[in-house]
């Protein structure tokens, strides 16, 4: 699926809002982590911040934009014999 989708012309495609650099979400992510930190220990904010900061250090994609499924969650993935067989629900495609 992915290889076939990547061969589709991208000249008029919309850029997915989910394709923005992680740095564009930094302030909101840090605020969300801070809001979840609490005395009950539900979220280890320091561990979450460390994971977030490690993610920010990963180099961004330098290649050409390609079509991508922007809503990869368990309900949109079909397994066949324990392997990915299909991605469904293409209601959120865009260039990424």
Order of alpha helices (4+ residues) and beta strands (2+ residues): alpha-alpha-alpha-beta-beta-beta-beta
